[in-house]
């Protein structure tokens, strides 16, 4: 697939999908927007969780609590399974939409089983487990990658929001209809996150100044930009995400941090720790055991070790966190094989869909990305991308900012 983003004065238009495919695609996208499974599995009351865990001497944690989804999960599942995917006019589209239908059903099941013994199996069904080569890579990173320069967390919510607004203004100048809702929330278990097109930021956030742009490039330059580009495609799944799109999205997000000039050694170690934590959760370990290994054996700071441990136990054992490192590894392998970079931003999809996307382009149902990440406009972008194509994942980090 060879394509170039459009100029500001021109918007490419993909041709419409056939009627049945368009109806199924639209309904899948609508239900996907209702099933905000990531938000439903994000614990609330995180500060109180830490206080209780610390008071116990890091040996016990209260049950995790979550928001209630205002959604009839049974009815949503019935709507998903009633869609006439077998009547879709194109085998190509039918295969993609059937795959998404199955994934959406599993996501609904994941939320339904939240907090039960069946949750871990539902997570494994949806995201898979931790393959031995990935666990080996994670342990290599934790054992070999040294701690980088410790930087003071000197940027608070005001400075970060100013940087976010500047970023959004830049994209609006490139494409006037670019937009995203921004929500400041003091009870997130992430510093920043994008869920269903909304950009959430922790109201109590504090970061080293050098990490502000890399994280903005991760969240806005990857997750928001690919959603914007996907919204302009005829196939709406490219806006909400084709099945199994998470690894590539998160791989691109982490790569964006490197391209923005500061992917700290600690960040790569945290991604590796998430793999180890997911593997421990699969094998029945709880927050105290995961925290102990990450903090006392691998030397993660208490806040990172606790955050990784809680994330691994979300819902009862959410294995999604392993996809950050696996997605980065697979993306670097793809780039090392001279894979094209710009087409990765046409929307949200899996690397395994690249061949199918070529066919969608030939059929006229997918057009070039409207926007590319802001870091692509840097004069040294080609050099940084070339470096990524030739750097093993375990070496893809900075010991100090290179901005």
N, C-alpha and C positions, 0 to 999 in steps of 0.2 A: 504494500500500500504506500504510494507516494503522494503526499498532499502537502499543501502549504496553507497556513492560516490566511483568512481573507484580510484585505485592507479595510480600514475603518469605513470607507465609503461603499463597501460592497458586502452584502450578506448572501452566502451561498444557500440554496434551498434544496433540500432533498425531496425527491418525489414522494407522494403519499403512499402509505401501505394499502394493500387490498382491503376491502371492507371488513371481513371477518377478523383478519389479523389486526387491523386497527382497533376494532372493538375489544378484542382480548387484550391487546397491548395496553389500551387506555384503562381497562378495568384492573389489570394487574398493577399498574402504576398507582391507581387510586387506592387500592387496598394496601399496597406497600406504604403509602403515605399515612395510612391509619395505624399500621402496626409498627409503632416506633419501639421496636424490641430493645434497642441499645439503651434508650432512656429508661425503659421498663426494668432493665437489669442493672441500672446504675444505683448503688446504695445511697441513701440519704442519711443525714446525721453523722457525717464522717468525722467531725471534730470530737464528738462525744464517743465515737468508736475508739479513736486513738487514746483519749483520756482513760477510758475503761481498760483498754489493753495495757497501757503503761502502768496503771494502778495495780494490775494483776502481776506485775513483774514480767510482762510479755509471755504469759502462760495461758491466757484465756481471753476470748472476745465474745461480746454479746451477739445475738442473732442479727443478721443484716436486715435492714428494712428498705422498702422501695415505694415509689409512687404507685398509685392504682391507675391502670389503663382504663379509660372510659370506653371500652370496646367489648362487644360480645364476641369472644374468641371463637365460640362454636359457630356462630352465624358467619363470621369472617371466613372460617375454614370452608364452610359450605359454599360460600360465594366463589372462593378460589377453585374448588374442585368441580364446580358446575360449569366452568368456562369451556366453550367448545373448541379446545385446541386441536382436536382431530379434524375439524372442518376448515382449518386455516389453509388458504389457497397455495401457499408456498411451503415446500418441505423445509427449506432453509429457515424461514421464519417460524414454522411449527416447531422445529427442533429447539430453537432458542427460547421460545415462549413456554414450551412444555418443561424445559429445564428450570425456568424461572418459577413456573407454577409449583413444581415440586419443592423448590427452595423456600418459597413463601409459605407453603404448608408447614414445612419444618420450623420456620421462624415462629409461626403462630403456636406450634406445639412447644417450642422452647419457652415461650412466655407462659403458656398454660402450666408447664411443669416447674416453674420457678419455685425454688425452696423445697422441692421434693427429692426423693431418692432417684427419681427417673431423669432428673435434669442432666446429669453428666452424660448419660447415653444420648440424649437429644443433642447435646453440644457436640459430642463426637460425630454424630450423624451429619451435623451441619458443617462443622469446621474441620473435622478429622482430629487425629491425635498428634503426638509428637514423634515423628519418624527418627530412628537412631542417628542418621547423618545430621539432622538438624540439632538434636541434643548434643552431639559431639561438637558441632560448630559453636553452640552456645557455651559449652564448658571450656572450649579453647579460648573463646573471647574472655570469659570470666577469669581464666587462669593466666592469660598472657597479656591482655591489654591493661596497661598501667593507668592509674588515676591521673587525670589531667590537671591543669592549673585550676585551683579553686578560685572562683570569681564571686565577688560580693553580689547578692541579690539587690541591686540598686534601682531597679525599675518596678514601679507599682502600677496600679490600674490606670491612673491618669495618663502616664507616658505611653503605656501599651495601647490604650484606646485611641490616643492621638495617632500612633503608628498604624493602627487598624484603619482609621478613617482616611489616612493618607493613602493607604493601599487600595481601599475601595474607590477612592476618587481617581486613582491612576487607571483602574480597570474601567471605570465609567467613561473616562476620556477615550479609551480604546473602543468601547462598545456602550453606547448610551443606555441600552436597556439592561445592562448588568446590574443586578441587585441581590442583596442577601439580608435577611433579618439578623440582627445582632442582639443577643440576650446576655446581660450580666447577671450571674447567679452566684451567691456566696456559698452554695451547698452542692458543688460539683465534686466528683472524684477524679476530675481531670482539670489541668490548668486551662486548656482550650479544647474544644471538640466541635465537630460539625455533625449534626444529626438531622437527616431529612431536610437539608438545605438551610437549616438555622445554625448560625455560628454562636456557640455558647462560650463564655469566658468567665473564669472564676473571679468574683468581685474582690477577693482577698489575695489575688495573684501577686507574687513578687518573683522577679527573674533577674539574672544578670543582664545588663543592657545588651551584651553581645548575643544573647539568645532570643531577643525579641523578634528580629527579622527572620531567623531560621524557622521559628515556630509559626509565624504568620505565613511564610512561604509553604510550610507543611499544610496548614489548615485552609488558607484561602487559595494559595497558588496551586494546590492539588485538589482538595475536596470540593471547594466552591467553584473553581474554574472548570473542572470536568463536569460538574452538574450543569453549569451554564452552557457549556458546549453540547452536552447531551440533550438539553432542553430544545435545542435547535434542530435535532435530528427527527426524522419521521418515527423511528423506533424509540418510544418513550422509555424503554428499559435502559437506554444509554444515559438517561437523566437520573433515574432512581437506582440503577445498577443491575446489569445482567447477573445471572447466578455466579456465585463464587468470585465476585469482583474485589473483595476485601484485600487479598494479598497484594495485588498490583497497586491498588490505591495506597495502601500503607507503605509499600516499597517506594512508590513515587514520593510519598510524603517525607519519608526519611531521607531519600535522595535529595529532596528540595532543601533540607536542612544543610546537607553537605554543600550543595550548589550555592547556598546563600552565605557560605563562608564559615560556618561553625557548627559542626556535628561533633560535640565533645566526646572524649573517650567514655565519660560517665554515661552518656546517652546510649552509646552502643552497648555498654555493659548492662544497662537497664533492659534493653531489648533482649539481650541474652538471658537475663534473669527472668524475664517473662516466659521464655521457653521452658526454663528449668521449673518455674512455679507451676506452669500449666501441666507439665509432666507429673509433678508431685501431686497436684490436685486430682489428676486422673487416677492416681494410685492411692487416693483416700487420705492424703495428708491435709491438715488444716492450716489456718493462718499462723498459729504459733510455730509449728515445725518449719514452714516455708520461711517465715521471718527469721528464725534462728539460723537457717542455712545461709540465707542471703546476707544477713547482717554480720553474723559471727564468723562464718567460714569465708564468704566472698567479699566482705568488707563494704557492702553497700551502706550508705547512711541510713539511719533509722527511718526517716520519712520515705525514702525510696523503697526500702525493704518492706515497709508496712503497706505502702500503696500497691506494690506489685503483688503482695500476698493477698490483699483484699480483692484486687481485680481478678485474680485467678480463681477466687471462690465465689465470685458473683453468681447469684442464682442457684448455686450449689456446685459450681465448677465449670466456669466458662473458658473453653480452650481457645477462644478467638485470639487471645494475646500472642499466641505462637506465630500468627501470620505476619507480624511486623518483621521479624527476622527472616522468616521463610520468603516473604514477599520481596524483601531487599535482596536476599541471595539470588532468587530467581530472576529479578530484574537486572542485576549485575551480570548474571550469566547471559541474559538476552542481549544486553549492550555489548558484552565481550564478543558475542557472535555477530556484531555489526548490525544489530536490530535497529530499525528506525525509531527515532525519539518522538518527533512531533505527532505521529498518529496515535500515540498512547494517550492523547488528551482529547480525542473525539467524544469521550464520554466515560462512563464507568463500566469496565468489563474485565475479564480475566485474560491473562496472557495466552491461555489456551484458546481464546476466541480470535486471535489475530488472523488466522486463515479465513475464518467465517466473516470477519469484518472486511477483508479484501473482497469477498463475494458480495457483501452488502454495498460496498462502494461501487462495484461493477453494475449492480442492479439499480443504483441511483438512490438507495434508501439511506445512505450515510454520506455526509459531506465533510469537508475539511473543518478542523476546529476553528471556531470563531476567535478564540483567545488562546494564547500560550502564557505560562507563568511569567511574572514580571522578571524573574531572574534570567530568563532567556534573552532579555534586552541588554544584559550586562556585556560590556566589551570583551570580558574574559570568559564568557559563557562557553565558546567552543573548546577552549583549553581545559576548562573544568570538566566538561562532558567527556573529553578525551581521556582525562585522568580517571574518571569513573569507569570507563570501558576497560581500563587496564589495572585496576586495583582490586585485590581480593577483598571480600566483605570484611574479614577480620582486621584489615588495615584501613578501612574506610572511616576514618575519624580524624579529628584535629586535637592536638595537645593544647593549642591555644587558638584564639580567634584569628581567622584569615579573611577578614572582611575588607 
